[in-house]
Structure formats: C-alpha cells, structure tokens
Amino acid sequence: MFLPLSDDNPLEGVRHAYVNWAIIAANVLIFVAVQHGYQAQVDTASAFEYGAIPAVVSRTAVLPPELERLPAELTLLTYMFLHGGWMHLIGNMAFLAVFGDNVEDALGHVRYAIFYLACGVAGGVTHILMQPYSEVPLVGASAAVAGVVAAYLLLHPNVRLWALIFMRIPLRIPAVWPISAWIVFQVWSIATATDDGTAFWAHIGGLIAGAILVVFLRRKGVPLLVRSRDGTPPPATEPSH
C-alpha cells in the first residue's frame, strides 16, 4: 500500500539507534546465511525448522523429527527473523529503517529491544490463537514492525515523511495519513477474509502490543501525540473577523 522512504525526525535521546540497525543487520544476515537468500529460490526447509507453525505450537500437529530444531515455543522468537523472499525482507526493513530509530530514541536501547521482541511474540501468539490448526509456517518481521509503526504513530503522528503511495507515487505527507491507512487496510483485509498468504492477524497483534507497550516503556518526559517536531503545539493565531 505504501513504502516509507525517509522522515524529517532527528534523534534526541540517543546518539545512534544501535539496536535498530543491529536488528536490520540480523534479519539480512539470517536471510542470506540460513535461508540461502543469495540464491534465486529461498530455502523452504528453514521456514519449517524455525518458523512458528500454529498447529505445532498449539500441539495439534508435530513436525517430522528431521525438521525439529527448537522447542515449538521458541519459534515465536525465531520466526520474526525469517522471510519469504527478498521483497518481503526489503519491505519490512524499509519500515524498520524509517520508523525504528525514532522509537528506539523514545524508549532507549534496552527497552526498545524488549519492545521489538515483545511485539513480535504478541503478533505470533495472536496469529496462532486465530488459526490454531494451520500447518503453514509463520515467518517475517511484520508483526514486530507493526508494533514499531503503532508506536511511531502515537509518538510522532505529524512528522512529515517521504513515502511511495501505492508503491508508485512519491509524496511528502504527515505520518498519520499513510500509517492510519495501512492500519485500516489490515483490519479491512481481515474483515473481508482476504487470503493472499499474509498473516494479517499477526500484524494486528503486533499493532496492539506496540500501542500499549510504548505508553509504559517510553523514557520519562517523552510525550505522546506530539503536534510538531519540537514537541510543542502550534502557536495560537488570532481569529479572523
């Protein structure tokens, strides 16, 4: 629906978003090293080995012994570092690169790491609760990234960003518009039972977790729903006559 390119939102609480860039690097390295992403065909066995399979996690199915690498519960962490292809990876990392640094800035390094993983787990659990008998592996950082997007929306709704609307039209607009449209699209996709292989329930779980956690994990003094980039409301103007 849209792809964020950049935002006009400098860091204020931290010097560098080390954790966010480490997460991006980990996703790319795991995709290449574990999923053999340098090849034309992504290795599908890794998705069954480290992806979160609802039926396996809910104990309604079992994996063949040769594919068992971890306890099923741990795949709720590992699944978020796997991806279905280069475009899946690039899309998630673009969102993380634009929005994640400012969320880390608001939370601090350690709390941001906890926040990111918690949103991913919440998204995975939501997906499994809604589709407990599915034997399709859940992979991708989308749920964790959805939590980051929700946090960014609550922290900086009016920051202007450059985004590709409908993946074609570059526009510079307040973050609230494309992010809100993206959230509505997730809900609409569930309501209309769109089945294109996208784990929309995982996105919803991540969104809800991110919106709740940012309220409690943000650093002291960091405001929500900032009206302008410096955190102050716009100056009052005299009414016209």
C-alpha positions as CSV (number, residue, x, y, z in Angstrom):
1,M,0.0,0.0,0.0
2,F,2.8,2.4,0.8
3,L,6.6,2.2,1.3
4,P,8.3,4.7,3.6
5,L,11.4,6.3,2.3
6,S,12.6,8.8,4.9
7,D,11.3,11.1,7.6
8,D,12.3,14.5,9.0
9,N,12.7,13.4,12.5
10,P,16.2,13.7,14.2
11,L,17.2,11.7,17.2
12,E,17.2,13.5,20.5
13,G,17.5,10.9,23.3
14,V,20.1,8.6,21.9
15,R,23.1,9.3,19.6
16,H,22.7,6.3,17.3
17,A,19.9,3.7,17.0
18,Y,22.3,0.8,17.6
19,V,19.7,-1.8,18.4
20,N,17.5,-0.9,15.4
21,W,20.4,-1.2,13.0
22,A,21.5,-4.5,14.7
23,I,18.0,-5.9,14.2
24,I,18.1,-4.9,10.5
25,A,21.6,-6.5,10.1
26,A,20.5,-9.7,11.8
27,N,17.5,-10.0,9.5
28,V,19.6,-9.6,6.4
29,L,22.4,-11.9,7.6
30,I,20.0,-14.6,8.7
31,F,18.1,-14.4,5.4
32,V,21.4,-14.9,3.5
33,A,23.1,-17.4,5.8
34,V,20.1,-19.6,7.0
35,Q,17.6,-19.2,4.1
36,H,20.3,-19.0,1.4
37,G,18.8,-15.8,0.2
38,Y,21.6,-15.3,-2.3
39,Q,20.0,-18.0,-4.4
40,A,17.0,-17.5,-6.7
41,Q,14.9,-19.9,-4.6
42,V,14.6,-19.3,-0.9
43,D,15.2,-22.4,1.2
44,T,11.7,-23.5,2.5
45,A,13.0,-26.1,5.0
46,S,14.2,-23.3,7.2
47,A,10.7,-22.0,7.5
48,F,9.5,-25.3,8.9
49,E,12.6,-25.6,11.2
50,Y,12.5,-22.0,12.6
51,G,9.1,-20.6,11.6
52,A,6.2,-20.6,14.0
53,I,3.7,-23.2,12.9
54,P,0.4,-22.7,14.6
55,A,-0.6,-26.4,14.7
56,V,2.8,-27.4,16.1
57,V,2.9,-24.6,18.8
58,S,-0.7,-25.5,19.8
59,R,0.2,-29.2,19.9
60,T,-2.3,-30.3,17.3
61,A,0.4,-31.5,15.0
62,V,4.0,-32.5,15.1
63,L,7.0,-31.9,12.9
64,P,9.0,-34.7,11.3
65,P,12.0,-35.4,13.5
66,E,14.4,-34.2,10.9
67,L,12.8,-30.7,10.9
68,E,12.8,-30.3,14.7
69,R,15.5,-27.8,15.7
70,L,13.9,-26.0,18.6
71,P,11.1,-26.3,21.1
72,A,7.9,-25.1,19.4
73,E,7.6,-22.2,21.9
74,L,11.0,-20.7,20.9
75,T,9.9,-20.4,17.3
76,L,7.8,-17.4,18.5
77,L,11.1,-15.6,18.6
78,T,12.9,-17.1,15.7
79,Y,10.1,-16.7,13.2
80,M,10.4,-13.0,13.2
81,F,14.0,-13.2,11.7
82,L,13.0,-15.2,8.7
83,H,11.4,-14.0,5.5
84,G,9.7,-15.4,2.4
85,G,11.8,-13.6,-0.2
86,W,13.9,-10.5,-0.9
87,M,10.8,-8.3,-1.4
88,H,9.3,-9.5,1.9
89,L,12.6,-8.7,3.6
90,I,13.2,-5.3,1.9
91,G,9.6,-4.1,2.7
92,N,9.9,-4.9,6.4
93,M,13.4,-3.4,6.7
94,A,12.3,-0.2,4.9
95,F,9.6,0.3,7.6
96,L,12.1,-0.5,10.3
97,A,14.8,1.8,9.0
98,V,12.4,4.8,8.8
99,F,10.4,4.3,12.0
100,G,12.5,2.2,14.3
101,D,15.3,4.7,15.1
102,N,12.8,7.2,16.5
103,V,11.0,4.6,18.6
104,E,14.4,3.4,19.9
105,D,15.1,7.1,20.6
106,A,11.9,7.4,22.7
107,L,12.4,4.1,24.6
108,G,16.2,3.8,24.9
109,H,18.3,0.9,23.7
110,V,17.4,-1.9,26.1
111,R,13.7,-1.1,26.3
112,Y,13.5,-0.9,22.5
113,A,15.0,-4.4,22.2
114,I,12.4,-5.8,24.7
115,F,9.7,-3.8,22.9
116,Y,10.5,-5.2,19.5
117,L,10.7,-8.8,20.6
118,A,7.5,-8.5,22.7
119,C,5.6,-7.1,19.7
120,G,6.8,-10.0,17.5
121,V,5.8,-12.6,20.1
122,A,2.4,-10.9,20.6
123,G,1.8,-11.0,16.8
124,G,2.8,-14.6,16.6
125,V,0.5,-15.6,19.6
126,T,-2.4,-13.7,18.0
127,H,-1.9,-15.5,14.7
128,I,-1.8,-18.9,16.4
129,L,-4.9,-18.1,18.5
130,M,-6.8,-17.2,15.4
131,Q,-5.5,-20.1,13.3
132,P,-4.6,-22.8,15.8
133,Y,-4.8,-25.7,13.2
134,S,-2.8,-24.1,10.4
135,E,0.3,-26.0,9.3
136,V,1.7,-23.1,7.3
137,P,4.8,-21.7,8.9
138,L,4.6,-18.0,10.0
139,V,7.7,-16.1,9.0
140,G,8.7,-12.5,8.8
141,A,9.3,-9.4,11.0
142,S,6.0,-7.9,10.0
143,A,4.3,-8.3,13.5
144,A,7.3,-6.7,15.3
145,V,7.5,-4.0,12.7
146,A,3.7,-3.4,13.1
147,G,4.4,-2.7,16.7
148,V,7.1,-0.2,15.8
149,V,4.7,1.5,13.4
150,A,2.0,1.8,16.0
151,A,4.5,3.3,18.5
152,Y,5.7,5.8,15.9
153,L,2.1,6.8,15.2
154,L,1.5,7.6,18.9
155,L,4.8,9.4,19.2
156,H,5.1,11.4,16.0
157,P,1.8,11.5,14.1
158,N,2.5,14.8,12.4
159,V,6.1,14.3,11.3
160,R,6.3,14.6,7.6
161,L,7.8,11.6,5.7
162,W,8.5,10.7,2.1
163,A,6.6,7.7,1.0
164,L,5.7,5.8,-2.1
165,I,1.9,5.7,-2.2
166,F,0.6,2.6,-3.9
167,M,4.3,1.8,-4.4
168,R,4.5,4.3,-7.2
169,I,3.7,7.9,-6.2
170,P,6.3,9.7,-4.1
171,L,4.6,12.1,-1.6
172,R,5.8,14.1,1.4
173,I,2.9,13.9,3.9
174,P,2.3,13.7,7.7
175,A,2.9,10.2,9.0
176,V,-0.6,9.9,10.4
177,W,-2.2,9.6,6.9
178,P,-0.3,6.6,5.4
179,I,0.1,4.8,8.7
180,S,-3.6,5.1,9.5
181,A,-4.5,4.0,6.0
182,W,-2.1,1.0,6.4
183,I,-3.8,0.1,9.8
184,V,-7.3,0.3,8.2
185,F,-6.1,-1.9,5.4
186,Q,-5.0,-4.6,7.9
187,V,-8.4,-4.5,9.6
188,W,-10.3,-4.5,6.2
189,S,-8.3,-7.5,5.0
190,I,-9.4,-9.5,8.0
191,A,-13.0,-8.3,7.7
192,T,-13.2,-9.3,4.1
193,A,-11.4,-12.6,4.6
194,T,-8.6,-11.7,2.1
195,D,-6.4,-14.8,1.8
196,D,-3.2,-13.9,0.0
197,G,-0.8,-15.7,2.4
198,T,-0.3,-12.5,4.5
199,A,-0.6,-13.1,8.3
200,F,-2.9,-10.1,9.0
201,W,-3.8,-11.3,12.5
202,A,-0.1,-11.2,13.4
203,H,0.0,-7.6,12.2
204,I,-3.0,-6.8,14.4
205,G,-1.4,-8.4,17.4
206,G,1.8,-6.5,16.9
207,L,0.0,-3.2,16.4
208,I,-2.0,-3.6,19.6
209,A,1.1,-4.6,21.6
210,G,3.1,-1.7,20.2
211,A,0.4,0.8,21.0
212,I,0.2,-0.4,24.6
213,L,3.8,-1.0,25.3
214,V,5.1,2.4,24.1
215,V,2.9,4.1,26.7
216,F,4.7,2.3,29.5
217,L,8.2,1.8,28.1
218,R,8.9,5.3,26.8
219,R,11.6,7.3,28.6
220,K,10.4,9.8,31.3
221,G,9.4,13.0,29.7
222,V,8.8,11.7,26.2
223,P,5.3,12.9,25.2
224,L,2.7,11.1,23.1
225,L,0.9,12.5,20.1
226,V,3.4,15.3,19.5
227,R,1.8,18.1,17.4
228,S,5.0,19.4,16.0
229,R,8.6,18.2,15.7
230,D,9.8,20.1,18.7
231,G,7.0,18.6,20.9
232,T,5.0,21.8,21.3
233,P,1.6,22.7,19.9
234,P,1.4,25.1,17.0
235,P,1.3,28.8,18.0
236,A,-2.2,30.2,18.5
237,T,-3.5,32.6,15.9
238,E,-6.0,35.5,16.3
239,P,-9.4,34.6,15.0
240,S,-10.4,36.3,11.7
241,H,-13.2,38.7,11.6
